Structure formats: C-alpha cells, structure tokens
Amino acid sequence: MDVGDNTVLGVVVNRPGTDTPVESSVVGDALHQTIREDGQTQISNLTLGVVNVPTVSGNQRDNAISVHLTGIQPSEWTLQQDISFRNNMSGAVVQFCGQSDARLASCGLTRDQLNDIDFLNIQILPNSPTQDGDDSILSFFVYLPGGATMSSDLLNIIYTSSPNVISQPSVLHTTMSQNSVLTADQAESLVQLTVNGLLPTQDVRLDVQTTIANRLNAYCRNSSAAAICPTNGLIGILKAFTKDDVLVQIDPATGNVSFVVLDPQTGSPVPASGVQDAISGEFTSDLLGLTFTVPQSGRGMDVAPTSANVDISRIESNSISVNPEFGLYHEEPSFENLLLIVPVIQVNVRVDLKMTMAGAFMMFKDLQKSMILKQH
C-alpha cells in the first residue's frame, strides 16, 4: 500500500513447517542482497522493520488495549487492513501528542521523537485478532521511540478521539479504572471539580490527573515560596507534581468528580484550601479539552481572626515591660496596632482561655494603661 511517497509492503517469513517468524535481520539481509544482485530493480531505498514482534513483555501486554471488530473473523483481517490500521493509528498518535506541549509531555516524547513515529510503532499482540463469536478482538500497544510503552489509559484517549482509525465497525473494550482507597486525611483534603462534557471514567481520570499536576507546577514556578510547593530541603529546588500525585475519585452513581493532591516530597495530602487558592477558577483540560472548574476555598485575603489561649493567673508583673512613650491607644483594634504593642509587652502564657486577636489587643492595652498609672 502507498504511504506518502513510499510503498509499504508487509512480509512475514516463517521457519519451514512452523508458525515461528524468521528473525527480521535475516530476512533483511536476504532482501538487501537480492536487490543488489537485481540490476533491473527501481527500489532506491529499503527500510525494514518488524511488523509483529514475536515476543511481548509483561508491561507491553498490560498496556495494550482491545478493540471489538464487529462482523469480521480473524481470517478476514488482511495484511492490507493490518498495515492500514497501523498507519492510521500512528498518525492519530502523532496528531494527538503533537497538538500542544502539555500533550507532548504527557506522551513522554520530544518533538524529534514524535517525528520518528510511524506504523512500526503500533504493535499488535501475537495471535491477534482473536475470535469472539461472529466478531474479532484486536489487541495492540504503542512502542515509543526510546524504548518506553505508551500507557493504556493514554492510548484509550487517543483511540476514542480518532474515529477513523479502523474502517470496520468497532467498539473499544475498556476496563473502567477504580477509585483509590483514601485514608482519612486524604478524604478530608478532597477538592470538588466540575467537569463539563463528562467522558468515560478512565479518560476523565487521566485528564484530571495530568491537568491538575500541570497547573500546580505552573503555579509553583511563579510562587515557589508558597506552602503547597514542595522543595528539596537540602537544595531548595522545586520538586514537580506528577499525575501520580493526584488521586481522583469519581462517583459511579452521580459522575461527580473530586481529587486530592499528595505532596511529592512527603506523600502527605496537601490541604484542599491550599490547592484551591493556587488553581481555583475555570480552565481547559490538557488532554481532552474539557472545561474544568475548581471552586475557591472561601478563605478571604484579609487577616483571619486569630485565637490565643492565655492563663491570666500566670502573668507575672516582672514578665511585663512597658515603654511609656507609646502612650495610650484610642484607635479601634487593628492588626497594625497590635504589631505596635506586641513587641512592648512580653508575657509568659499557657494555652487555656481563647480570645480573638482584637480581644488580645484590648487586654494588652488595659494592662499597659494600668502599668503606666502605677508609675504615676
């Protein structure tokens, strides 16, 4: 079949009397030798690759996805259909991963690696398609440049967003991903997320993980001193959030989505209010282009009332020093006024009696007044 300016020809050579394929290097040497000896050939360049790997690792098998081919038997899956599918699927991978830098990073590729992807990176499991009644099941994975295997979650997204990969009617076989079992601390740190245009669970889950991690990293690059931004304590270098640091919960009955973020340094949950303060608002997700909304934490930017616990019976006169030059304060209690008087009065306290910051100011003002009167 023609692919651009080239012609793709699939060749499978089995050992005599077996179904075991001959090593590609042996077949390649034979073909190259034949071309060199044939003075009439018009083939200017021959590129060989293994169309179907004879063995598959456990990781590759675990990251394969399966497609139900309706009304087709395995014997009807022709070499032309095989190569056409691989070519279309590799094109879908290139188009999806190359659409943005965020997607490229999620695919684990560089631009140069993306340009190297072709039909040979789409690997079909041995003996696939397999028969399923009157239909067939095609199972495949994506072998990336550099030796990695694309995750099945990401491959699911790419396949479902590329409807013309297979010409035959097909249905994607998916295993719905499960919610993680959360600890009590993690459950308390859940952040609600509104998702417009909800898609199958595993698609949304990966999109939420990827998008939230990316937004937190962008926030920390501009606000590295923020409490939620993890750093290497020894060097002070920011430690990036990854998708694995975002645990997503999806209610199977309602479809409601929430998530909790784990500190990459300690593994402990990041408080929900800190996450909301960093990334609240409406934004577009990185993988599927959905609209996500993270609500505000409800914490205002003003100084919140602060409680202090004081055992007044233990305040000793020799523990209080007053500088008369400050005089008496008649202004309403405020944070600025408290900053003026706190350095003047030093009190040994124990946690017992709760009071607000304004209340503490009033008590300190009364103490200051009584001490000044005693001096007169």
C-alpha positions, -999 to 999 in steps of 0.1 A, spaced: 0 0 0 11 36 -6 21 58 24 30 92 11 57 88 -15 66 53 -3 51 19 -8 47 -2 23 49 -40 18 44 -63 47 64 -95 46 62 -124 71 86 -153 67 81 -183 89 105 -211 95 97 -241 74 68 -261 88 63 -238 118 45 -206 127 77 -191 141 88 -160 122 123 -157 109 144 -130 126 140 -97 108 178 -93 104 180 -125 84 150 -115 62 165 -80 58 199 -93 47 183 -116 22 162 -88 7 191 -64 5 212 -90 -11 185 -97 -37 181 -61 -45 218 -56 -50 220 -86 -74 190 -75 -94 202 -48 -118 166 -41 -130 151 -31 -97 139 5 -93 138 5 -55 161 33 -44 158 27 -6 146 -2 15 137 3 52 129 -28 72 111 -31 105 94 -58 125 57 -55 119 48 -80 146 71 -87 174 74 -124 182 76 -118 220 58 -92 242 69 -81 276 45 -81 306 45 -43 306 36 -41 269 8 -66 274 -5 -48 304 -6 -15 284 -23 -30 253 -59 -20 246 -85 -42 228 -110 -32 201 -140 -53 192 -143 -57 154 -180 -62 146 -188 -88 119 -153 -98 110 -135 -131 115 -97 -132 123 -91 -149 89 -107 -119 72 -82 -95 88 -59 -90 58 -24 -77 56 -37 -45 39 -61 -39 68 -33 -46 92 -9 -20 77 -37 5 71 -47 3 108 -11 7 120 -6 37 97 -38 54 107 -32 47 144 4 60 143 -10 91 126 -35 96 154 -7 93 180 14 119 162 -16 143 158 -27 140 194 6 142 211 18 170 189 -11 193 194 4 210 225 34 210 247 13 196 276 1 167 254 36 161 242 49 158 278 20 135 287 30 112 258 66 112 272 80 124 239 102 151 224 94 168 191 122 148 175 109 115 188 74 124 177 87 128 141 101 93 143 68 76 150 54 56 121 33 24 116 61 2 130 54 17 165 20 2 165 24 -34 177 -3 -59 176 -2 -87 201 7 -122 188 -23 -142 175 -44 -111 174 -71 -106 162 -87 -134 182 -122 -148 175 -151 -137 197 -183 -154 183 -190 -138 150 -166 -110 157 -130 -105 165 -109 -87 191 -79 -68 181 -53 -60 208 -24 -37 204 0 -13 222 23 16 212 60 12 214 76 46 217 110 58 205 134 54 233 120 20 244 90 30 265 55 18 261 26 42 260 2 38 289 -31 21 281 -50 50 297 -35 75 273 -39 51 243 -76 47 252 -80 85 250 -61 87 216 -81 59 201 -115 72 212 -107 107 199 -97 93 165 -129 77 150 -114 68 116 -85 46 127 -103 14 117 -127 13 87 -147 -16 102 -174 -10 128 -156 -14 162 -161 -9 199 -133 -2 223 -130 -27 251 -121 -9 283 -116 -18 319 -131 10 340 -105 23 364 -113 22 401 -112 49 427 -82 47 451 -90 38 487 -83 70 506 -70 75 541 -90 97 565 -65 126 560 -67 122 522 -105 122 523 -105 154 543 -84 171 516 -106 163 487 -113 192 462 -146 191 443 -142 195 405 -168 204 380 -163 187 346 -183 199 316 -187 172 289 -181 142 311 -164 113 292 -158 76 302 -143 73 337 -107 63 327 -105 92 302 -115 118 326 -94 104 354 -62 107 334 -71 141 322 -78 154 357 -45 139 370 -25 154 342 -42 188 341 -41 194 379 -5 184 382 5 207 353 -14 237 368 1 232 402 36 231 387 29 263 367 17 280 399 48 269 419 71 281 392 57 316 398 52 312 436 79 290 447 77 302 483 41 291 486 34 265 513 20 239 489 51 240 466 73 211 476 111 216 476 141 195 482 150 206 517 187 203 512 190 222 480 157 242 478 149 230 443 112 227 434 100 191 432 74 188 404 40 173 409 32 143 386 -1 128 377 6 100 402 4 127 430 -33 134 421 -58 108 433 -91 112 415 -125 100 429 -154 96 405 -188 87 419 -202 59 397 -238 68 405 -236 106 400 -205 111 380 -193 137 405 -155 142 404 -132 152 432 -94 149 438 -68 151 464 -32 161 458 -2 144 476 30 162 484 56 147 461 82 151 489 64 136 518 34 118 503 10 135 527 -22 152 514 -20 188 505 -48 208 523 -77 214 500 -77 251 507 -41 254 496 -49 237 463 -79 258 457 -61 291 465 -35 281 439 -56 269 409 -92 279 415 -113 291 385 -124 278 352 -98 263 327 -95 239 298 -81 205 304 -48 195 288 -58 161 272 -94 163 262 -101 200 261 -129 197 287 -139 227 309 -128 222 345 -138 244 374 -121 244 408 -141 264 434 -124 290 456 -115 279 491 -137 305 508 -108 320 526 -105 357 522 -73 375 517 -78 396 549 -62 385 581 -85 359 597 -94 362 634 -66 345 654 -73 328 687 -49 328 716 -50 308 748 -39 326 779 -37 316 816 -40 351 831 -33 339 866 2 331 855 11 366 842 37 379 865 45 416 869 82 411 863 73 395 829 58 427 816 78 456 804 62 489 793 77 518 774 56 549 784 65 567 752 38 547 734 11 564 755 -25 551 753 -42 539 721 -77 551 713 -80 537 678 -102 507 670 -83 474 675 -65 465 643 -37 443 631 -14 473 626 -20 485 662 -13 450 675 20 450 657 30 482 676 22 469 711 32 433 709 70 440 710 65 462 741 47 436 762 62 402 768 40 377 786 46 341 797 14 324 787 -2 290 788 -30 278 765 -63 279 784 -85 309 775 -94 316 739 -96 351 726 -96 368 692 -67 390 680 -88 421 687 -96 408 722 -60 402 729 -52 437 718 -78 452 742 -64 431 771 -28 443 763 -40 479 761 -57 476 795 -25 461 810 -4 489 795 -28 515 810 -27 501 844 11 498 844 15 534 833 -9 546 860 11 528 887 42 547 876 24 579 884 
